[in-house]
Amino acid sequence: MSRATSRNASLAVRAKRADAEATLKRVISFGLLDRSRKVREKGSYVEIPVIEPLSGCEVIPQEEPEYYRRTPNLAEALQGELPPEAILLLPRGWYILGDIIVVKIHPALAPFQILIGQALLAFYPRCRTVLRDFGIEGQLREPKRETIAGIKTETVHRENGVLFRLDARKVMFSAGNLKERMRMSLLGKDEFVVDMFAGIGYFTLPMAVHSRPRKIMAIELNPNAYHYLCQNIHLNHVERIVEPILGDCMKETPQGVADRVVMGMVQVTDRYLQKAILALRPGGMLHYHQTVPSWKYPAAAAKDVIDAAAALGRNAEILQCIKVKKYSPGVIHAVVDASIDRIF
Ligand SMILES: C[S@@+](CC[C@H](N)C(=O)[O-])C[C@H]1O[C@@H](n2cnc3c(N)ncnc32)[C@H](O)[C@@H]1O
């Protein structure tokens, strides 16, 4: 709900800290949370912004409420500068990597892309470049992007205490995989990990920085991504943990030594499953990423793992299947966590 549409814009339910979580759940279940304002702590109380009073709760007028920043609106900014039919096609979302804005633009808006780029830069004074995004291509997952404002395309993106240096025209960085990167940052302590599709260190770096595995072998085939992987290992001071390897994981993956194998690739990942399973010692953990039609989720992804393990005389226990993000209409990017054992 926006500031303008919020009915009682500055009301808040006041709850004792100990009761705050339960009260927040209750407010949400009644559909009364005002999502334009922040939940905030005040002394021994927590203030939960609401659009209407909730019976049984203490409701107060909130002093100096804190608002979330509203996503800037390109249609408002470019009103009068573009024909009305073009205004309707303007992008409503984009993402920011370091100081670079990445945006998908409707083909019919190509004549206006410079205007769109300048309007986006005006929204974010700390940003310096805008890239038009045409998607990711091929086995090396190379982005197709065009610079529509600014010049510089190399940047340092900071996320969850990890620094990722990258050239946003040369290597990908999936904003949608944030939750999975956060999850990986909690796993792997003291383990031997193999990251078979390491990229610039999407999963390797959060794990190395936060969980401190004994060793991570980070294998990457794309020389551009490998270049930034090496830079990022130094930038994050994890040289003693991460060994970068430029090459094909089909050849470089070691056998029978890993406590954990990460397969952060989609579409063709099943071809590498047996290699990954062979890398694991008994009891090791596999993270198998794959794209799956939504009507086959999660069974199809889990079946890939079970079948590959069975073909090697090993048993895969599926622990969970997680939706990483929507990949395309009707297709889910999923990750399967499986514990791989010998068949006894
Ligand atoms: C999809 S990207 C990683 C994306 C990442 N999971 C994320 O969260 O954004 C996969 C990487 O695997 C690399 N790759 C593809 N085939 C490979 C292979 N056979 N061996 C090693 N790396 C490979 C690609 O070059 C790419 O950098």
The ligand as an ORCA input file, in Angstrom:
! r2SCAN-3c Opt
* xyz 0 1
  C      24.789    -20.172    -14.537
  S      26.411    -19.695    -14.129
  C      26.372    -19.674    -12.414
  C      25.186    -18.923    -11.931
  C      25.102    -18.949    -10.465
  N      24.627    -20.229    -10.019
  C      24.282    -17.817     -9.912
  O      23.811    -17.924     -8.817
  O      24.135    -16.765    -10.501
  C      27.174    -21.179    -14.477
  C      28.652    -21.078    -14.764
  O      29.107    -22.375    -15.106
  C      30.102    -22.256    -16.121
  N      30.192    -23.547    -16.822
  C      29.393    -24.037    -17.794
  N      29.798    -25.271    -18.154
  C      30.864    -25.579    -17.384
  C      31.717    -26.713    -17.283
  N      31.532    -27.787    -18.045
  N      32.710    -26.683    -16.375
  C      32.892    -25.614    -15.581
  N      32.135    -24.485    -15.645
  C      31.126    -24.478    -16.528
  C      29.611    -21.103    -16.985
  O      30.673    -20.527    -17.692
  C      28.998    -20.162    -15.929
  O      29.925    -19.214    -15.499
*
